[in-house]
Amino acid sequence: MHRFPAEQLEQFRSLAKELVESNADVIVAITAPGAIVLKQTTSTIPVVFAIVPDPVGTALVASLAHPGGNLTGLSVIGTDLSGKRLSLLKEAVPSLSRVALLLDRSMDPNTSEHNVSAYSKAAEAIGVVLHPFEVATPEAIDGAFSAAAADGCDGAIVVGSMLANEDRRLEHQRWRTE
């Protein structure tokens, strides 16, 4: 059985409930928000997650070596690369001085705070000022870029499931209507 919440938090909850009530043998959660909602919904059905930046930091698992509970999966530990990402941006734009960090805190506030902290430290280390901008909906992306430009940002980093998966959500909507 396949369910796709299109990165809409309210759909994660209803679909998680539906999957748990179907007594699935195992549930695969592709994103951190899906895994988080499933952890809140079931403690008995095994849940395998695929794209979770920090499963320990979001309390999905006790540790990477010994997850415990009913959740396990792959960690992309994306925030460990924040310094490298900023350094590459600085290399591509040597005059870089102000960077916008566009993020969606609504799906996973813990990971968002971890991202802001990691990127802030990395920005300070290379002499760049970081400006976080909240982008809670796909419709807010254009406004966030405009605000970043008005704030003098000359570069941007985009993090968060809502933003990263928008093309996938739109493609899924197109596929369902065909």
Residue pairs with C-beta under 8 A, 6 or more apart in sequence:
1 19
1 22
1 24
3 15
3 18
3 19
4 172
5 11
5 12
5 15
5 34
6 169
6 172
6 173
7 31
7 33
7 107
7 161
7 162
7 165
7 166
7 169
9 33
9 37
9 106
9 107
12 33
12 34
12 37
13 37
13 41
16 27
16 34
16 37
16 38
16 40
16 41
16 42
17 41
19 27
19 38
19 45
20 27
20 38
20 41
20 42
20 45
23 45
24 45
25 45
25 46
26 45
26 46
26 47
26 48
27 38
27 42
27 45
27 46
27 47
27 48
28 47
28 48
28 49
28 50
29 35
29 38
29 47
29 48
29 49
29 50
29 73
30 49
30 50
30 51
31 49
31 50
31 51
31 52
31 107
31 161
31 165
32 49
32 51
32 52
32 53
32 55
32 58
32 60
32 107
32 108
32 111
32 161
33 107
33 108
33 161
34 49
35 47
35 49
35 52
35 55
35 58
35 60
35 71
35 73
36 58
36 60
36 108
38 47
38 71
39 47
39 60
39 69
39 70
39 71
42 70
43 69
43 70
44 70
45 70
46 70
46 71
46 72
47 70
47 71
47 72
47 73
48 71
48 72
48 73
49 55
49 60
49 71
49 72
49 73
49 74
50 73
50 74
51 74
51 76
52 58
52 60
52 73
52 74
52 75
52 76
53 75
53 76
53 77
53 78
53 79
53 111
53 114
53 115
54 75
54 77
54 78
54 79
54 110
54 111
54 114
55 61
55 64
55 67
55 71
55 73
55 75
56 62
56 63
56 64
56 75
57 110
57 111
57 114
58 108
58 110
58 111
59 110
60 67
60 71
61 67
61 68
61 69
61 71
61 72
62 68
62 69
64 75
78 115
78 159
79 111
79 114
79 115
79 118
79 119
80 118
82 115
82 118
82 119
82 121
82 122
82 157
83 118
83 121
83 122
83 125
83 126
85 122
85 157
86 99
86 119
86 122
86 123
86 126
86 128
86 157
87 122
87 126
89 96
89 99
89 155
89 157
90 96
90 126
90 128
93 154
93 155
95 154
96 128
96 154
96 155
97 127
97 128
97 129
97 154
98 128
98 129
98 131
98 151
98 152
98 153
98 154
98 155
99 119
99 123
99 128
99 129
99 130
99 131
99 153
99 154
99 155
99 156
99 157
100 131
100 132
100 133
100 144
100 145
100 148
100 151
100 153
100 155
100 156
100 157
101 115
101 116
101 119
101 130
101 131
101 132
101 133
101 156
101 157
101 159
102 133
102 135
102 141
102 144
102 145
102 148
102 156
102 157
102 158
102 159
102 160
102 163
103 112
103 115
103 116
103 132
103 133
103 134
103 135
103 158
103 159
103 160
103 163
104 112
104 134
104 135
104 136
104 160
104 161
104 162
104 163
105 112
105 113
105 134
105 136
105 160
106 136
106 162
107 160
107 161
107 162
108 160
108 161
112 159
112 160
115 159
115 160
116 130
116 132
119 130
119 157
119 159
120 130
123 129
123 130
124 130
131 148
131 151
131 153
133 144
133 147
133 148
134 140
134 144
135 141
135 144
135 160
135 162
135 163
136 162
137 162
138 162
138 163
138 166
138 169
141 163
141 166
145 156
148 156
158 164
